[in-house]
Amino acid sequence: MFKYALDLVFRRKLRTFLTSLGILIAVVLMSFILFGMSDLETLIVGQFSKQFKPNELYVGTQNFTSMMGSMATAPSKEKEVEDKVEVITEDILNDVKNVDGVESVEPMIVINGVDLYLEGDDVAYPVAYPAGTNFNGDSHIYKELLSGDDLILDKGEAYVSSFVAEFYDLSYEDIIGKNVVLKSVTPGNVFSFASKSMMNKEYRFKVVGVVDTSNDVLFVNLEDSLGIVVDLGGYEDAQDYIKTAGYYQLVVSTDIEKTSDIETLLTEDMKLSVISTKTLTGFVSMLTDSLTLALILFGAISALVASIGIINTMIMSIYEQTKEIGIIKAIGASNFQVMIIFLIQSAIIGLIGGVLGLGFTYLVMKVSDPFIVTLLSDQGFTTDAFFHFRFDYSLYITLASIFVGILAGLYPAYKASRLDPVKALRYE
Amino acid sequence: MKNYIEINNLRREYRPSKKVLVEALKGVNITIDEGEMISIVGSSGSGKSTLLNILGGLDWDYTGDIVVEGKNIKEYNENYYRRFIVGTIFQQFYLVPTLNVEENILLPLKFSRGMEKSVIKERLEKLLDAVGLQDRRKHMPKELSGGQAQRVAIARALIDSPKIVLADEPTGNLDSKTGESILNLLIDLNKEEKITTIVVTHDMKIAEKTQRIITLKDGLNV
């Protein structure tokens, strides 16, 4: 009976192929979602875990977490403003240091309103937010020191990200020893709204290391960064700046056993905004999960369209095979056997679509993977391969294709099985 | 066995529309002995095909009784009856175009179980010999003449060793010479296999070659 059904499927090769294309498209979509999205999540989370430790907390003000918050909820005029600390002062820094289980606290400053130049080159590096920090060169916050062996940022020294060296067409080694210049972005002219203190300022730093931090392009030591923000902002001194504007962020290293409790304490008792590595990876997971869900929905819609294609083909087959159905019924095939013959046909169409789809996906993955890896490495993600063709997923996808085929074939199969053999034999 | 098939007061009505009632069979009574070869003749609309469809187990909406081997056919499983009690030969042959001669003959076995491979092979060889198609066994239906195609259909009808063979205008699509050879084949098989054979035809020359002629007129046997 299987051979007979197989014969019916391949009697109309072109139609079978065209019908299975619907399944093929759905399978390709689903395969890319399953093979690609899980890898994307693994890649991003893996990349995060290189730079962020699970025992670390990133403490800031309400503004610091607003970006993450705005992604989760829409802003509302009626919404109560959260009672959070707005400036991280020296006192707050000391309070955090004294929390039980806190091992170290490193403050960070971000310098706004400056452009980054390589000395002797008049093209500014696009969108740069230099940071001031006292982390050593071998700290994980830089992911990796790619060149240079100066582990301590002294006054007037800077680490640049690999992106900066690549932007100025320099190797990671050649940029060492060169100077980078931070220039205030508001030149003193009639159109400028900048305060006098911000006008035509330049700050020069010698590059002593290249780090693997992608878009975080420049690091100077904390003292230097404070000097710049005091100068640009017209503050009296560093204390005045910290009291008024505060630190941008505190990187709090904790005893891993107490990380969660400390996060609660900082958030609820000290009214600080805290992002933990768990929050970050959770956020990434949520993003990729949402994306996966949306893509699966598209895949499901295409599977539905494919099912309609199969139903259409099978109903057409019934009309074409009416007389043959009459013959096989006349020579002894039962209604159930006729139904099974049609279900086998639709299952085979599903199987063909599934196998072809997986084959096509495999080829596209193999061809496109090097390009995607290059694109990702341009964005700072290091990976040998993006797509990982998984045979267990392939099996599920093939089974799902057969299932869709059978599901789509149910009505036509039932219709075929109920044909009156006398009418079927007379059908022209 | 005397009265191997008993058809008693067989009636069949159709209602092509609400207002129209067609009485295809109005109370047919026929008895056929085991191994007998009879022909049913009649003009178009006399009820021949209706009677054959009922005897072939394709149409069960009748009143009256049909008894085969002492058992009312309504007591049989519908598919079992079509598989093992009757074998039908059609005027248009109805071969499956993508199956070769051998596969077409074996097609009924795809819907039944239990026959051993060696028995199947033996039966196939015997039938291929009987219908004279040993050298055509791998040919496709489109490579066969009308007479050869009908021989394949006869072999297919006999593969399950049915007890009754029903032939609906078996020579209707063939020239007179080929038609005669097909009828002779049916006569030979009837003698050899002792299968009760019912031939429906409108051709009196064909009918006269069978042991008995039953004439249907306006839904009644006369």
HADDOCK unambig.tbl for C-alpha pairs under 7 A between the chains (distance, minus, plus):
assign (segid A and resid 1 and name CA) (segid B and resid 110 and name CA) 5.40 0.50 0.50
assign (segid A and resid 1 and name CA) (segid B and resid 111 and name CA) 6.93 0.50 0.50
assign (segid A and resid 327 and name CA) (segid B and resid 94 and name CA) 6.67 0.50 0.50
assign (segid A and resid 330 and name CA) (segid B and resid 58 and name CA) 6.63 0.50 0.50
assign (segid A and resid 330 and name CA) (segid B and resid 82 and name CA) 6.52 0.50 0.50
assign (segid A and resid 331 and name CA) (segid B and resid 82 and name CA) 6.09 0.50 0.50
assign (segid A and resid 331 and name CA) (segid B and resid 83 and name CA) 5.98 0.50 0.50
assign (segid A and resid 331 and name CA) (segid B and resid 87 and name CA) 6.95 0.50 0.50
assign (segid A and resid 331 and name CA) (segid B and resid 108 and name CA) 5.65 0.50 0.50
assign (segid A and resid 332 and name CA) (segid B and resid 79 and name CA) 5.23 0.50 0.50
assign (segid A and resid 332 and name CA) (segid B and resid 82 and name CA) 4.95 0.50 0.50
assign (segid A and resid 332 and name CA) (segid B and resid 83 and name CA) 4.47 0.50 0.50
assign (segid A and resid 332 and name CA) (segid B and resid 108 and name CA) 6.40 0.50 0.50
assign (segid A and resid 332 and name CA) (segid B and resid 111 and name CA) 6.48 0.50 0.50
assign (segid A and resid 333 and name CA) (segid B and resid 79 and name CA) 6.56 0.50 0.50
assign (segid A and resid 333 and name CA) (segid B and resid 111 and name CA) 5.33 0.50 0.50
assign (segid A and resid 334 and name CA) (segid B and resid 79 and name CA) 5.65 0.50 0.50
assign (segid A and resid 421 and name CA) (segid B and resid 58 and name CA) 6.12 0.50 0.50
assign (segid A and resid 422 and name CA) (segid B and resid 58 and name CA) 6.12 0.50 0.50
